[in-house]
């Protein structure tokens, strides 16, 4: 999926978090977003994912020159972020089955469980998961779907070293299969991505190769 931002801005009350931002992200490319705290990394992820609407400007989405309506975007993306909640009253089995009622997955529930190393937690309530297990579940739900656009905000938050290595292995397998955007200031979360956007506290942007 190609994503095009046209003079996008976002204001909360009287404060502009992002302003006059234009960006063209090619289909099946990989991009990281970095910047100081408060520079707008999570806000940009929320805007592109349609989690929130821009105050000014607009965002367009294309696939093979065909444009997507804003209403259809949530069914075409995978998103894992601190502000995305899990349904904690569900068991792991119930959560995975419910999630993939609304989007395609290229393998079975058993393979999903095996890929996430949750073999002994399939009937465990999500509310009883550790913070690291919840993060791994969020990532798996986002990464394993057949999405056109994958967005990850602070992806290894609460993960131990084993979990970080699992994340890196899974995301490396996705590169080139869909458009990927990772928002982070932790280099191990994005150091395999060749292009990065740096958002400064003055809301300026530049693109550099790692």
C-alpha positions in Angstrom: 0.0 0.0 0.0 1.3 3.5 -0.9 0.5 6.2 1.6 0.6 9.9 0.7 0.3 12.7 3.3 -0.6 16.1 1.9 0.2 19.0 4.2 -1.0 17.1 7.2 -1.3 18.8 10.6 -2.6 17.8 14.0 -3.5 20.1 16.8 -4.6 19.4 20.4 -6.3 22.4 21.8 -3.9 25.2 20.8 -0.8 23.1 20.5 0.3 21.8 17.1 2.0 18.4 17.4 2.5 18.1 13.6 2.1 20.8 11.0 2.2 21.0 7.2 3.7 17.5 6.8 3.9 16.0 3.3 5.2 12.5 2.7 5.0 9.9 0.0 5.6 6.3 1.3 5.9 3.8 -1.6 4.0 0.5 -1.6 5.9 -2.4 0.1 8.6 -0.1 1.5 9.9 -0.1 5.1 10.2 3.1 7.1 11.1 4.0 10.7 10.0 7.1 12.5 12.2 8.5 15.2 12.4 11.8 17.2 12.5 13.3 20.6 9.6 12.7 23.1 6.7 14.9 22.1 7.9 15.3 18.5 4.8 13.5 17.1 5.9 9.8 16.4 2.8 8.2 17.9 0.5 11.0 16.6 1.8 10.3 13.0 1.1 6.5 13.5 -2.4 7.3 14.7 -3.1 9.6 11.8 -1.8 7.1 9.1 -3.7 4.2 10.8 -7.0 6.4 10.8 -6.9 6.0 14.6 -7.5 9.8 14.6 -8.2 12.4 11.9 -5.8 15.2 10.9 -6.7 18.8 11.8 -5.5 20.0 8.4 -4.5 18.3 5.2 -5.4 14.8 4.1 -4.0 11.2 3.7 -4.4 9.1 0.7 -4.0 5.3 0.3 -3.3 3.5 -3.0 -2.7 -0.1 -4.2 -1.8 -0.7 -7.9 -3.0 2.9 -8.7 -6.4 2.1 -7.0 -7.3 4.4 -4.2 -8.8 3.2 -0.9 -11.6 5.0 1.0 -10.8 6.0 4.6 -13.6 3.6 5.8 -11.8 0.6 4.2 -8.4 1.3 5.7 -8.8 -0.4 9.1 -9.5 -3.8 7.4 -6.3 -3.4 5.4 -3.8 -2.6 8.2 -2.1 -4.3 11.2 -1.4 -2.0 14.2 0.3 -2.7 17.5 0.8 0.2 19.9 0.5 1.0 23.6 -2.9 2.6 23.0 -4.4 -0.4 21.3 -6.1 -2.6 23.9 -6.6 -6.3 24.0 -9.9 -7.9 25.1 -8.7 -9.1 28.4 -11.8 -11.2 29.3 -11.1 -13.5 26.3 -8.9 -16.5 26.5 -6.0 -16.5 24.0 -8.0 -18.9 21.8 -11.1 -16.7 21.9 -9.1 -13.6 21.1 -7.3 -15.0 18.1 -10.4 -16.5 16.7 -12.4 -13.3 17.2 -9.6 -11.1 15.7 -9.3 -13.2 12.5 -13.0 -13.2 11.9 -12.4 -9.7 10.4 -9.2 -10.3 8.4 -7.3 -13.1 6.7 -4.5 -15.1 8.2 -2.4 -17.5 6.1 -2.2 -20.3 8.6 -4.2 -22.1 11.3 -4.8 -21.3 14.9 -2.4 -24.1 15.9 0.4 -22.6 13.8 -0.3 -19.1 15.2 0.1 -20.5 18.7 3.3 -22.3 17.8 4.8 -19.2 16.1 4.1 -17.1 19.3 5.3 -19.8 21.7 2.0 -19.7 23.5 1.4 -23.5 23.5 0.8 -23.6 27.2 -1.5 -20.5 27.4 -4.1 -21.2 24.7 -7.0 -21.3 27.2 -5.5 -18.8 29.6 -7.4 -15.4 30.1 -5.6 -12.5 28.5 -6.0 -10.5 31.7 -3.7 -13.1 33.4 -0.9 -12.6 30.9 2.2 -10.9 31.9 2.9 -7.5 30.2 5.5 -9.1 27.9 3.0 -11.8 26.9 0.4 -9.2 26.1 2.9 -7.3 24.0 3.8 -10.4 22.1 0.1 -11.1 21.4 -0.4 -7.5 20.1 2.5 -7.9 17.8 1.4 -11.3 16.5 -2.1 -10.1 15.8 -0.7 -7.2 13.8 2.1 -9.0 12.0 0.4 -12.3 11.1 -2.6 -10.9 9.3 -2.5 -10.5 5.5 -2.3 -6.7 5.7 -1.3 -4.1 3.1 0.1 -1.9 5.8 1.8 -2.8 9.0 2.4 -0.2 11.7 4.2 -0.7 15.0 4.6 1.9 17.8 7.3 1.0 20.4 7.1 -2.7 19.4 9.4 -4.2 22.0 8.0 -2.4 25.0 7.8 -4.9 27.9 9.6 -7.6 25.9 12.6 -9.5 27.4 15.6 -10.4 25.2 14.0 -13.5 23.9 10.9 -11.6 23.0 13.0 -8.9 21.2 14.8 -11.6 19.2 11.4 -13.1 18.3 10.1 -9.7 17.2 13.1 -9.0 15.0 12.8 -12.5 13.3 9.1 -12.0 12.6 9.3 -8.5 11.2 12.3 -9.4 9.0 10.2 -12.0 7.4 7.5 -9.4 6.6 9.8 -6.9 4.9 9.0 -6.6 1.2 5.5 -8.2 1.6 3.7 -5.1 2.7 4.3 -1.5 3.7 5.9 -1.3 7.1 6.2 1.7 9.5 7.9 1.4 12.9 7.9 4.3 15.4 10.7 4.1 17.9 13.7 5.6 19.5 15.2 2.2 20.3 17.7 1.2 17.5 17.2 -2.5 17.9 13.5 -2.0 16.9 14.4 -0.5 13.5 18.1 -0.8 12.7 17.3 -3.3 9.9 15.1 -0.7 8.1 17.0 1.3 5.5 15.0 4.5 5.6 14.1 6.7 8.6 12.1 9.9 9.2 13.3 12.1 12.1 10.7 14.4 13.6 12.3 17.2 15.5 10.7 19.1 18.4 10.4 22.0 15.9 8.2 19.7 13.7 10.7 19.6 10.9 11.3 16.4 9.1 14.1 14.9 7.1 14.7 11.4 5.6 18.0 9.6 5.9 19.4 6.2 5.2 20.7 4.2 8.2 
